[in-house]
Amino acid sequence: MPVGHASGARRAPAGRGRRQQRPRRQQRRRRGRRRPPPRGRVHGRAPRRLGPLGLYRLLLAEYGELDWWPAEGPFEVMVGAVLAQRTAWANVERALRSLRGAGVASPGELLALPTARLEALVRPTGTYKQKAAGLRALFGEVESGGGLDAFLALPPDELRRRLLAIRGIGPETADSIVLYAAGGPVFVVDAYTRRLLGRLGIGAGGEGYDRVAAWFVRGLPGDVGTYRNAHAVIVEHGKRHCRAVPRCGGCPLAGACPSAAVESGG
């Protein structure tokens, strides 16, 4: 008689009286599976919503106080603001070095250059004919207004209005001049700013320049130093992390960004 079974004993049918055990390998595989985080969440948590001040504080903690705009005095700030349109700043720096080498350090010296010579000096920035014409128009207005100091001493709203009336100068260029050359309290919105806000899910997209600028002005302390550094840290963040192809690893805004890489590494 087989050991462990008494004579006449009845076996319980399979599956009754006890649970059927899955193979241990299958159990381990199932336990090891992790559900991906819900779409639009970072590390399984809904990203927190940032206002202008919260955004600035996070970027300030990461990048600190930056010395921006990189130019030697108000004249170069104005030249750089025109030349920076649709090009990288490295190209602007090349053109500024060429202008310095040619002894161009004032509106009068720039206006005295032959057109072909001015175009050659700013050629590294692209669309050099239009930019040379824009510089002539800008500094012609400056000279007709009593010179550089008198022009930049205008009230910020009046200065911005005068700048926007010059052909080839739009809101970003005008505000860069008002903020960095004249020290007026305006906020500069550039391509880095728009890309960052879009990835953070702030706004519906397609908002006009003035509406985006007003969002920052309403939420930040109204001093020129804060406006300058807030713009500078956004530019720095755009170069390091929020690039055309984002680099989300180590991003200081990952906890607030729906576009950030999730746990799965996507």
Sequence and secondary structure as in RCSB ss.txt:
>XXXX:A:sequence
MPVGHASGARRAPAGRGRRQQRPRRQQRRRRGRRRPPPRGRVHGRAPRRLGPLGLYRLLLAEYGELDWWPAEGPF
EVMVGAVLAQRTAWANVERALRSLRGAGVASPGELLALPTARLEALVRPTGTYKQKAAGLRALFGEVESGGGLDA
FLALPPDELRRRLLAIRGIGPETADSIVLYAAGGPVFVVDAYTRRLLGRLGIGAGGEGYDRVAAWFVRGLPGDVG
TYRNAHAVIVEHGKRHCRAVPRCGGCPLAGACPSAAVESGG
>XXXX:A:secstr
  TT  TT     TTSSS     HHHHHHHHH      TT BTTB      HHHHHHHHHHHH S   S SSHHH
HHHHHHHHTTTS HHHHHHHHHHHHHTT  SHHHHHHS HHHHHHHHGGGSSHHHHHHHHHHHHHHHHHTTSHHH
HHTS HHHHHHHHHTSTT  HHHHHHIIIIIS        HHHHHHHHHHT SSS   HHHHHHHHHHHS S HH
HHHHHHHHHHHHHHHTSSSS   TT TTGGG TTS  TT  
